[in-house]
Amino acid sequence: MTLRELRELATERFGARLERADAEALAQFLVELQPRLPGSQAGGTFSVDGAASGYPEAMREYFAETLHGDPERVAASLWITAVEIWIDAVRAPAE
């Protein structure tokens, strides 16, 4: 998915400044996007190329792919990742 495609879908759903977005609505949006994303697999998991032995290695591979990938696709991937991190932070209990 390119940034242009993601932008069109997100602004159609949430408005140009995402004024209709909250954590739950964004989480549902990401669930709906999942089948359209590269690396999406049945069961709600994503894969990266290669045979990562664990989470740290998988994340290093993801970061390397974002450094060398198509800028339009990388920007969309990083936006989605940032939204996932924000959703987790909002849902986390206050410490």
C-alpha positions in Angstrom: 0.0 0.0 0.0 1.3 3.4 -0.9 1.1 6.5 1.2 -1.3 8.0 -1.4 -3.6 5.0 -1.0 -3.4 5.1 2.8 -4.0 8.9 2.8 -7.1 8.5 0.7 -8.6 5.8 2.9 -7.7 7.5 6.2 -9.0 10.9 5.2 -12.2 9.4 3.8 -12.8 7.7 7.1 -11.6 10.2 9.6 -11.4 13.6 7.9 -8.4 15.6 6.5 -7.0 16.3 10.0 -8.2 12.9 11.4 -10.7 14.8 13.5 -13.0 11.7 13.7 -10.2 9.4 14.8 -9.7 7.9 18.3 -7.8 4.8 19.4 -10.6 2.3 18.9 -11.6 3.7 15.5 -8.0 3.6 14.3 -7.5 0.1 15.7 -10.6 -1.0 13.7 -9.2 0.8 10.6 -5.9 -1.1 10.9 -7.8 -4.4 11.2 -9.7 -3.6 8.0 -6.4 -2.6 6.2 -4.6 -5.7 7.2 -5.6 -7.9 4.2 -4.3 -5.2 1.9 -0.9 -4.9 3.4 2.2 -6.6 2.1 3.3 -9.5 4.3 -0.2 -10.0 5.6 -1.0 -13.6 6.4 -4.1 -15.5 7.6 -4.6 -15.3 11.3 -3.6 -11.6 11.7 0.1 -12.1 11.6 2.7 -10.3 9.5 5.9 -11.7 8.2 9.2 -10.1 7.1 11.5 -11.6 4.5 14.1 -14.0 5.8 14.2 -16.3 8.8 14.3 -14.1 11.9 15.1 -16.0 15.0 13.3 -13.7 17.3 11.7 -10.3 17.9 14.9 -8.2 17.9 16.1 -9.7 14.7 12.7 -9.4 13.0 12.6 -5.7 14.0 16.1 -5.1 12.7 15.0 -6.6 9.4 11.9 -4.4 9.4 14.0 -1.3 10.0 16.5 -2.3 7.3 13.6 -2.9 4.8 12.2 0.6 5.6 15.6 2.2 5.0 15.9 0.6 1.5 12.3 0.3 0.4 10.1 2.3 -1.9 9.6 5.7 -0.1 5.8 5.7 -0.8 5.4 2.2 0.7 7.8 2.9 3.6 6.0 6.1 4.6 2.7 4.1 4.8 4.3 1.4 6.8 5.9 3.8 9.2 2.5 5.7 9.7 0.8 2.4 10.4 3.5 1.4 12.9 3.3 4.8 14.6 -0.5 4.4 15.0 -0.1 0.9 16.4 2.4 2.3 19.0 0.0 5.2 19.9 -3.0 2.8 20.3 -0.9 0.6 22.6 0.1 3.7 24.7 -3.4 4.9 24.9 -4.8 1.5 26.0 -2.0 0.9 28.5 -3.0 1.5 32.1 -1.6 4.7 33.6 1.4 4.0 35.7 
